[in-house]
Amino acid sequence: MEATEMVQYLNGLDTPIRFTSNISASSVQYLDLEILIKNHEITHCLYKKDTDRNTLLHNNSAHPRMLKKSLPKAQFLRVARNNSDESKMEEQIEEMTEKFLERGYRRQDPLKAQQDAKIASSNTVARKAPELVFPMSYNDASPKVARVIKQNDTLPKV
């Protein structure tokens, strides 16, 4: 199914949720991810709409302290996971830091979270070669299909 057809199909469902997307020959922007073709390679980065506002949880909220403490690291991990370009990741981490400061976080909180997230992302699946994903409905032939796909998988092994 083409990407535009998928969005049209989802928007045709009987739900109040509506999806938007920007799709061209060189990029796709969908949800919080932008997938690009640069120099004949597929890259990706965190995407935000022009209308995006800073809606991060304010540090003065009545939410549990541990939630507010874990939020910066979770957001920085999201930035790291959604970027294949190191310099773009650094730029977006700085933007995210500014968002936390605007929401009342002390400077040392996002800075510490940045360090933790960078260490965690360098040790996780986020930087591994992608695995082959083949979504399909399960039926009696599924194990056979999985076996054939695995036998013919040409993705590089990490």
N, C-alpha and C positions, 0 to 999 in steps of 0.2 A: 504494500500500500504506500503510495506517495505521501510525503509529509503533509502536504496541504490537504490531501484527502482525509488523512487521519484527524487533523484539526477540525475539518468540516464535519466528520463523523461524530467526534466528541461533542461538538457544539450542537449537533442535531439530537442528542440524547435528551430525554425528558428530565432535565435537572436545571436548577438555576445557575449552575457553574458554566462560565464561558471562558474559553481559552483564546489567547491571541498568540500570534507567532509572526516572525519576519523571516522569510525564506528567500534566498537568492542562490545564484550559482556558486558563490564563494563562502556563504555563511548561513547558519540557521540559528535563530535566537528563540529559545523556548524555555519557559519557566525561568530558572536562574542560571542557565547555561548558554553560552554562545560557542558554537562549533564552527571553526573556520578552516579554510584550505589556504595555507601559506607555503609558497615554494614547493608545491606538489605534496605537502604533508598535511595531515589532519591535526589541528591543534584545538584546544578548548580553554575557555576562561569563564570566570564568574560574570554573569550578565545582570544588569539592572536597568530597568526602564528609565527613560528621562523623567518620568513623573514619580520616581521612587523617592520616598521620604524616610527620614531617620526614625524608625519605629522600634528601635531596640529598647528593651526594658530599662526604665529609668532606675538609676542607682538608689533613689529615694523611695522606691516603691515598697510596699509592705510584704513583698514576696520573701521567702526564706533566704537568708544570707548565702547559703551554699548554692542556691540556684543562681543568684547574681554573681557569685564568685566563679562558677563554672561556665557561665555564658560567654565571656570573652574567648576562652580557649576553644569552645565549641564553634564559635563563629570563625576564628582563625583557622581551625582545621577545615572548615567548609571552604574557605578561600583557597587553602593549599590543595585540597582535593579537587577543586574545580578549575585548576590552572595547570596547563602543561608548560607554560612559559615562565621561567623563574623571575624574570624582570617584571612581568605583568603581575605575578603573584606578590612581589614586594610592593609594587605600587598600590595594589588593592588592599594589602595588609595595612599600609599607611592610611588609606582612606577609612578603613574599618576602625583603626585606632582613633582617628578624629571623631568618628561617630560615637564611640564610647565616651570620649572626653566631653562631647556635647551633651551626653545623657548623664553627666554627673559622676563618672567613674574617675578615681584618682589615677594619675599618669602611670604609676608603677603597676597598677592592676593589668591594663592591657599590655604593657611591656613584658611583664612576667608571663602572661598568657601567650604572647607571640613566641617567646623562647620555647615554652612547653609545646606549643603546637608545631613549631618547626622541627623539634626533636622527634615528636610523635609521628609527624607526617613522613619524615625521612626513614622511619622504621616500619612503615605500614604498607598495605597494599596500594596506597595512593600513588606510589612511585614505581610499582611493578608494571611489567608489560601486561596489556589487557588480556583477559581470558575470553574465549569464544563463548558468546551467549546465543542460544537458539531457542527462543520462546515458542512453545507449541502446546496445544491441548493434549493432555495425557490420554492415551488409549493403549490397546494391546501391543501395537507396533512401536511404542515409544522406546522401550529398551533397545530394540534393533536399530532404530534411527539414531539413538545416542551413540551406539557402538560404531556405526558407519561414520558419524561426524568425528568422533574421537580418532578413528583410524586415519582420517583424511585431514586432520587439523594441521595446518602449516604455520600457525603462529609461533614466533620464537619462544623458546622455553627459558624461564628465568632461573 
